[in-house]
Amino acid sequence: MAEKSASKATRLQQMLMLLLEYPEGLSRAEVARRLGVHRSTVGRYVEDLSQLGIPIWEDERRIGILRDRYQVRISVNMHEALALHLATRLLTTRTDKHYPHAASALRKLGEALKHLAPLISEHMMRSAAVLEGPHRRHDSAFLEVLEALTRAWSRGEKVKVTHEMEDGQTFAYKFAPYFIEPYAVGRTMHVIGFREPPGAIRTFKIERIRTVRPLGEKYTIPPDFDPTEYLKDAWGIWVSEKAPTEIVLRFSPRVAKRVGETLWHHTQVLEPQPDGALVWRAWVADWREMLPWIRGWGADVEALAPEALRKRLQQEVGKLANLYGILIERTLPQFIAHTRNEQGQYHDLVKHLLNVAKLASAFAANLQAADVAYYLGLWHDLGKFHPDFQRYLWDADAGIKRKGPDHKAAGARVAVKHLGDFLGMLIQGHHGGLQSPSDFRSWYERNKGAAEQSLTVARTVLDFEPTSPISFPQHVLRNHRNGEKNRRSGEFFARMLFSSLVDADFLDTEAHFKPAKARQRGNWADISDLWERFQKDQQRLVKKANQALKINRIRSEIYEEAKKAAEYPPGLFRLTVPTGGGKTRSAMGFALRHAVKHGQNRIIVVVPYITITQQTANTYREIFEVAGEDGIVVLEHHSNIFRNGTIPETWRLASENWDAPIIVTTTVQFFESLFANSTSQTRKLHRIANSVVILDEAQSLPPHLLEPMLDAIQELCTHYHTTVVLSTATQPAFEVFAPFRSLVQELNAREIVPNSERYFHELKRVEFEWHLKRPLSWEQVADIMRMERHSLAICNTKDDALALLDALDDPNALHLSTRLCGKHRDAVINEILNRLREGQPCRVVATQVVESGVDIDFPLVLRALGPLDGIIQAAGRANREGKRHRGRVVVFEPEQGHLPRGVYRQAVEITRMLLKELPDIYSPEAIHAYFSSLYKLAQQDHNALGKTIQQYRENWDFPEVARRFRLIPDDTVNVVITSYGSEKEQAEVRSILSALYAGAPLTRERMRALQPYLVTLPRYRAATCLHAGLLMPQTSEGFGGQMWEWKGNYDERRGIVLSDCEPGEGKAVIFS
């Protein structure tokens, strides 16, 4: 009988252990099978366990343990009981909340120890009373969250948590709890676990979790997760993905023994000093978590490292001195413009104003505005003389962070007094950007009253009032009194003058805070020296080339014509050269010779595509740059240039304000800067004055924005001693626009190469085949491509290109379009060049992205009927080097083809009509007729964006002009590709996206790093992708707009795959 009872007891214990192992419960049949008993026996065992006080739950399918009510029994000896007592004392003294579960646990422990250790038992009972006492902070929400997290942790179930940040923002995450950790410093509790997003281990302060919702989704804590290992570098709870920081503290002899008696961190190293002091070292994840402990030692501890910790404590000492009215003696300027730099020096306000005035005046000399720029610089920070602003700066220096008072209204008031709102607007915007006149006036009325006290103080140390009338450029004075066009002229002058002020202010502030960086600026070769280098390289090229070849003879003739034309005065020039005629070198030869002749400062080469900037800049570097030379010669400035971390700091600095002799940039960068209102974009504008600007592929300027763009060209040529060269094989008929027509007449615009049409006939390297009457299927086009080992087909849309790629059915064929991210396109272009160079099979299907700036040479080029200039550009990819008698260009009407909407479609229809009347597409008559028709259509549209922008310019509404002037339409969405590139590159992209998703701002640096991996999608197409679950938002609006992560397929040939996005879905989705 005794054996039977023992057997039953064993079975009951086995059943209890089994149910504890499966929190979700087990069926009666499964329990019976595992225990080797009948199902009816299991029912009796359930009753027996319930009678023993085991909380059982049961439903129709399963039975299990109510884990919230199940009580664990343990046995301890007296010494173990003491350990429990010490733990309960820590719990009691290091928490501040009403905690009934802890109180209940302590009572049970106290009751169990009553006979073994009555004194310990008594103190445990007292601790329980403290935890439930009236002085504890009652926080029912915290208790509910803690209970929910405990249940989730014990059951291994994921939860949805909402977490509130310090600034009040709340975010929702999927979360798997791994560990719950108390934190003595803040008397708080933290939960460590796996958070989605970003798909990594993170820590939450439980007091900041607002809700916890079970998801019913199981998880398993990784076997390699060890909370002790995870927190080993932390001082308490703060961890970091970076390597631990070495902390070095020096404790005075008075406290050295006390410090040495405790192991404060497992990495600590103690170094006793001869004077009795103690140097204490440790390697900690985040020194900021140590601050309360360090402060607790008061003046008995000195922070030696890291420098950031030492500086933080210095600031706190200053703050304390200020708080308690203790005067710290300093050798200080009477008034400061900025807080201390790394050398501990303050920026003297009077010196800052005088320096900015001198710099701005020098920059504006090319604007004929040195006088007015001087006073702008002198006035811009007069508001900093106000006692409140000086107090704000001293507080900031002491580490007291708060928003400073306005400092711009004082200078604006003086500017308005002498020159009206016009100059006041420039001072108002020197930090935040140019505003509209109405915004300026309302701001000015709100702030002008406080300005007088600043001016009263300033007058005691600075003579800032002009003693004679401030001189202005004559054209601005004339235009200020006249009509609409002249209002735009004044608006343009305001932009250029604003640039002079902003750059001067930036540079002098940089010289204070970062003197080493400031010394790296401005060290570049003289234009005359570059002209000599260019001539030597040209002589080398001529000697090397076979002058018997017609192509080399023609290139030499064109270059000589360019040198002759450089003698003419600055103004507007046209360089019309057929593809292959050496346009790039001839344009630079003209520009350098012209700049030397007329004292111009720099050459700015503006090209339509990033691929062209890279190619053009590399060509110029080979000519001009000398190994070991300091400074910048050729500055390449576009969004992709900063993706490589090895870019020299001098490049980064020069790109901020175009302080270089040769600049290669994009059409987007150049013109959007001209019509921007932000300080960072406008800062470079004054450098355009007194320069030579080469607009390469001028025909690519968008018709809908031509009015403001041509207006800007006219201003530069007429009033800023700037020469503009329109360089292209297909000169656009800009004369259709009245302002440009008058500019051509007024400046006597010159052709650099007279009678250039003769070279088009001499350099004719291709024969055209026209398949327009009977459209070709994609299969027929593919058949033509297969006739040649090397062939290129250019389609009008990305979908057409992919359709042709499918019809070609060649696994080795290459695809080039904007369905590929920028880095992928670069790789494809390099592969094309390698195959052509090595004679390997190379068949390429592309869109118009290949028509400009990609220096490739095919014997056969096929072009879907498109705009006339596109057909000519496509022909420039055939027999480019003249190695064959004739290249073959097939222009075809695609049977299943599509056309982009808007101007592109209009251009195709104009081309279709012209081909019937003027079959020689290279003739000046055909090109002129084409552009005239296209631009007339643009002019007829009274709602055209260019006209609207001109109206806003007349009203000096700078923010609205900046918002509307976009060469790249903002009806697209930026999509980040995370599956292209090396594993390291992919990891870097994902790391940036994780940071963005966690709330980090989309800064200029992050945007630059993501740029090579972006694909732009039309908003309507992005909406369908979002509906299909292929897009995931990563940021709200930031620098460069919103970012979306691509979750769909990215093919190694086709790029982003949109076949899963069905048209018509997701139309209700709004991308703002």
HUQUI-V239696 format. One record per residue. RES is the residue in one letter. NEAR is the number of other C-alpha atoms within 8 Angstrom. Layout:
RES/NEAR + RES/NEAR
This chain:
M/4 + A/5 + E/6 + K/7 + S/8 + A/8 + S/8 + K/8 + A/8 + T/8 + R/9 + L/10 + Q/8 + Q/9 + M/10 + L/8 + M/8 + L/9 + L/13 + L/10 + E/6 + Y/9 + P/10 + E/6 + G/10 + L/12 + S/9 + R/12 + A/7 + E/8 + V/13 + A/13 + R/9 + R/6 + L/9 + G/6 + V/8 + H/8 + R/10 + S/6 + T/9 + V/12 + G/9 + R/8 + Y/9 + V/9 + E/8 + D/8 + L/12 + S/10 + Q/7 + L/6 + G/6 + I/9 + P/11 + I/11 + W/8 + E/8 + D/6 + E/4 + R/8 + R/10 + I/13 + G/14 + I/13 + L/9 + R/8 + D/5 + R/6 + Y/9 + Q/4 + V/4 + R/4 + I/4 + S/4 + V/6 + N/6 + M/8 + H/6 + E/8 + A/12 + L/9 + A/8 + L/8 + H/11 + L/8 + A/8 + T/11 + R/9 + L/8 + L/8 + T/11 + T/7 + R/8 + T/9 + D/9 + K/9 + H/11 + Y/9 + P/8 + H/6 + A/9 + A/13 + S/9 + A/8 + L/13 + R/11 + K/8 + L/10 + G/14 + E/8 + A/8 + L/12 + K/10 + H/6 + L/6 + A/10 + P/9 + L/6 + I/12 + S/14 + E/10 + H/10 + M/14 + M/11 + R/8 + S/13 + A/13 + A/9 + V/9 + L/14 + E/11 + G/8 + P/4 + H/4 + R/11 + R/7 + H/6 + D/8 + S/6 + A/7 + F/10 + L/9 + E/8 + V/13 + L/9 + E/8 + A/10 + L/10 + T/8 + R/9 + A/14 + W/12 + S/6 + R/8 + G/11 + E/13 + K/15 + V/14 + K/13 + V/13 + T/12 + H/13 + E/12 + M/8 + E/5 + D/5 + G/6 + Q/7 + T/8 + F/7 + A/8 + Y/11 + K/11 + F/12 + A/14 + P/14 + Y/10 + F/9 + I/9 + E/8 + P/8 + Y/11 + A/8 + V/6 + G/5 + R/10 + T/12 + M/11 + H/13 + V/13 + I/13 + G/12 + F/12 + R/13 + E/9 + P/10 + P/8 + G/7 + A/8 + I/8 + R/8 + T/8 + F/10 + K/10 + I/12 + E/8 + R/9 + I/14 + R/11 + T/9 + V/12 + R/8 + P/9 + L/8 + G/7 + E/7 + K/7 + Y/8 + T/5 + I/6 + P/5 + P/5 + D/4 + F/8 + D/7 + P/7 + T/6 + E/7 + Y/9 + L/11 + K/7 + D/10 + A/11 + W/12 + G/8 + I/8 + W/10 + V/10 + S/8 + E/4 + K/5 + A/6 + P/10 + T/10 + E/10 + I/14 + V/12 + L/12 + R/12 + F/14 + S/11 + P/10 + R/7 + V/9 + A/12 + K/8 + R/7 + V/8 + G/8 + E/6 + T/6 + L/7 + W/5 + H/7 + H/7 + T/7 + Q/11 + V/7 + L/9 + E/7 + P/8 + Q/8 + P/5 + D/5 + G/9 + A/13 + L/13 + V/12 + W/13 + R/12 + A/12 + W/11 + V/12 + A/14 + D/13 + W/11 + R/6 + E/9 + M/9 + L/8 + P/7 + W/7 + I/9 + R/7 + G/6 + W/8 + G/7 + A/5 + D/9 + V/11 + E/8 + A/12 + L/10 + A/11 + P/11 + E/7 + A/7 + L/11 + R/11 + K/8 + R/9 + L/9 + Q/9 + Q/11 + E/10 + V/9 + G/12 + K/12 + L/8 + A/11 + N/9 + L/7 + Y/6 + G/6 + I/7 + L/6 + I/6 + E/4 + R/4 + T/4 + L/5 + P/8 + Q/5 + F/9 + I/14 + A/11 + H/9 + T/12 + R/11 + N/10 + E/7 + Q/5 + G/6 + Q/8 + Y/12 + H/13 + D/12 + L/11 + V/10 + K/8 + H/12 + L/13 + L/10 + N/9 + V/15 + A/15 + K/10 + L/11 + A/17 + S/16 + A/8 + F/13 + A/14 + A/9 + N/11 + L/14 + Q/8 + A/14 + A/13 + D/10 + V/11 + A/15 + Y/14 + Y/11 + L/14 + G/17 + L/13 + W/15 + H/13 + D/12 + L/14 + G/16 + K/13 + F/12 + H/13 + P/8 + D/7 + F/14 + Q/12 + R/8 + Y/11 + L/11 + W/9 + D/11 + A/11 + D/11 + A/12 + G/11 + I/8 + K/6 + R/6 + K/4 + G/6 + P/7 + D/8 + H/11 + K/12 + A/14 + A/17 + G/14 + A/16 + R/12 + V/10 + A/14 + V/12 + K/7 + H/6 + L/8 + G/9 + D/10 + F/9 + L/12 + G/14 + M/13 + L/11 + I/13 + Q/14 + G/11 + H/13 + H/7 + G/8 + G/10 + L/13 + Q/12 + S/10 + P/11 + S/6 + D/8 + F/11 + R/9 + S/8 + W/8 + Y/11 + E/8 + R/7 + N/10 + K/11 + G/7 + A/9 + A/13 + E/9 + Q/8 + S/15 + L/13 + T/8 + V/10 + A/10 + R/9 + T/6 + V/7 + L/7 + D/5 + F/8 + E/4 + P/7 + T/4 + S/4 + P/5 + I/7 + S/7 + F/10 + P/9 + Q/6 + H/7 + V/12 + L/9 + R/9 + N/13 + H/9 + R/6 + N/8 + G/7 + E/7 + K/8 + N/12 + R/14 + R/12 + S/11 + G/11 + E/11 + F/10 + F/9 + A/10 + R/11 + M/12 + L/13 + F/12 + S/14 + S/17 + L/14 + V/12 + D/12 + A/14 + D/10 + F/8 + L/9 + D/11 + T/9 + E/11 + A/11 + H/9 + F/9 + K/10 + P/9 + A/7 + K/9 + A/10 + R/6 + Q/9 + R/11 + G/7 + N/8 + W/10 + A/10 + D/7 + I/12 + S/8 + D/8 + L/11 + W/12 + E/8 + R/10 + F/11 + Q/8 + K/8 + D/9 + Q/8 + Q/8 + R/8 + L/8 + V/10 + K/7 + K/6 + A/7 + N/8 + Q/8 + A/6 + L/7 + K/7 + I/10 + N/11 + R/10 + I/10 + R/10 + S/9 + E/8 + I/12 + Y/12 + E/8 + E/10 + A/14 + K/11 + K/7 + A/10 + A/12 + E/9 + Y/6 + P/6 + P/10 + G/12 + L/14 + F/12 + R/12 + L/13 + T/13 + V/14 + P/11 + T/9 + G/10 + G/11 + G/11 + K/12 + T/7 + R/8 + S/11 + A/12 + M/8 + G/13 + F/12 + A/12 + L/13 + R/12 + H/13 + A/15 + V/11 + K/8 + H/8 + G/7 + Q/12 + N/9 + R/13 + I/14 + I/13 + V/12 + V/13 + V/14 + P/11 + Y/10 + I/10 + T/9 + I/12 + T/13 + Q/9 + Q/10 + T/10 + A/12 + N/8 + T/8 + Y/10 + R/10 + E/7 + I/9 + F/11 + E/10 + V/5 + A/4 + G/4 + E/6 + D/6 + G/11 + I/13 + V/12 + V/14 + L/14 + E/11 + H/10 + H/9 + S/7 + N/10 + I/9 + F/10 + R/10 + N/6 + G/5 + T/4 + I/9 + P/6 + E/6 + T/10 + W/10 + R/10 + L/9 + A/13 + S/10 + E/10 + N/11 + W/10 + D/10 + A/13 + P/14 + I/11 + I/14 + V/15 + T/14 + T/14 + T/11 + V/10 + Q/9 + F/10 + F/9 + E/12 + S/10 + L/10 + F/10 + A/12 + N/12 + S/9 + T/13 + S/6 + Q/9 + T/15 + R/14 + K/12 + L/14 + H/14 + R/11 + I/11 + A/12 + N/14 + S/15 + V/15 + V/13 + I/14 + L/12 + D/11 + E/12 + A/11 + Q/9 + S/6 + L/8 + P/7 + P/9 + H/9 + L/12 + L/10 + E/11 + P/11 + M/9 + L/10 + D/10 + A/10 + I/9 + Q/11 + E/11 + L/13 + C/14 + T/10 + H/9 + Y/11 + H/14 + T/17 + T/14 + V/14 + V/12 + L/14 + S/16 + T/13 + A/9 + T/9 + Q/13 + P/10 + A/9 + F/10 + E/8 + V/10 + F/10 + A/7 + P/9 + F/13 + R/11 + S/8 + L/11 + V/11 + Q/8 + E/7 + L/9 + N/8 + A/12 + R/7 + E/9 + I/11 + V/12 + P/5 + N/5 + S/9 + E/8 + R/7 + Y/10 + F/11 + H/7 + E/6 + L/10 + K/7 + R/12 + V/11 + E/8 + F/8 + E/8 + W/7 + H/11 + L/9 + K/5 + R/6 + P/10 + L/12 + S/9 + W/12 + E/10 + Q/8 + V/10 + A/11 + D/9 + I/8 + M/13 + R/8 + M/6 + E/9 + R/9 + H/11 + S/15 + L/13 + A/12 + I/15 + C/13 + N/15 + T/10 + K/12 + D/6 + D/12 + A/15 + L/11 + A/9 + L/13 + L/12 + D/7 + A/9 + L/10 + D/6 + D/6 + P/4 + N/6 + A/11 + L/11 + H/13 + L/15 + S/11 + T/11 + R/11 + L/12 + C/13 + G/12 + K/9 + H/11 + R/12 + D/9 + A/8 + V/11 + I/10 + N/8 + E/8 + I/11 + L/9 + N/8 + R/11 + L/12 + R/7 + E/6 + G/6 + Q/8 + P/8 + C/13 + R/12 + V/11 + V/16 + A/15 + T/13 + Q/11 + V/9 + V/10 + E/11 + S/10 + G/9 + V/10 + D/5 + I/8 + D/10 + F/13 + P/12 + L/14 + V/16 + L/13 + R/14 + A/12 + L/12 + G/12 + P/11 + L/12 + D/9 + G/10 + I/12 + I/11 + Q/10 + A/12 + A/10 + G/11 + R/13 + A/16 + N/15 + R/13 + E/6 + G/9 + K/6 + R/8 + H/6 + R/10 + G/13 + R/12 + V/14 + V/12 + V/14 + F/13 + E/13 + P/11 + E/8 + Q/7 + G/8 + H/7 + L/8 + P/8 + R/6 + G/6 + V/7 + Y/11 + R/10 + Q/9 + A/12 + V/12 + E/8 + I/12 + T/12 + R/8 + M/8 + L/12 + L/10 + K/7 + E/6 + L/9 + P/7 + D/7 + I/10 + Y/8 + S/8 + P/7 + E/7 + A/12 + I/15 + H/11 + A/9 + Y/12 + F/11 + S/12 + S/9 + L/12 + Y/13 + K/9 + L/8 + A/10 + Q/9 + Q/6 + D/7 + H/6 + N/6 + A/10 + L/9 + G/11 + K/11 + T/9 + I/12 + Q/11 + Q/8 + Y/12 + R/13 + E/12 + N/8 + W/10 + D/12 + F/14 + P/11 + E/8 + V/13 + A/12 + R/7 + R/8 + F/10 + R/10 + L/8 + I/5 + P/6 + D/6 + D/6 + T/9 + V/13 + N/12 + V/13 + V/12 + I/12 + T/10 + S/6 + Y/9 + G/9 + S/6 + E/6 + K/7 + E/8 + Q/12 + A/8 + E/8 + V/11 + R/9 + S/8 + I/9 + L/10 + S/11 + A/9 + L/12 + Y/11 + A/8 + G/7 + A/7 + P/7 + L/12 + T/8 + R/8 + E/6 + R/9 + M/11 + R/12 + A/11 + L/11 + Q/11 + P/11 + Y/13 + L/12 + V/14 + T/10 + L/10 + P/9 + R/10 + Y/7 + R/10 + A/11 + A/14 + T/15 + C/14 + L/11 + H/10 + A/9 + G/8 + L/10 + L/14 + M/10 + P/8 + Q/12 + T/13 + S/7 + E/8 + G/10 + F/8 + G/8 + G/8 + Q/12 + M/12 + W/13 + E/13 + W/11 + K/8 + G/8 + N/6 + Y/11 + D/8 + E/5 + R/6 + R/11 + G/10 + I/11 + V/10 + L/6 + S/5 + D/7 + C/10 + E/7 + P/6 + G/6 + E/9 + G/10 + K/9 + A/4 + V/7 + I/6 + F/5 + S/2
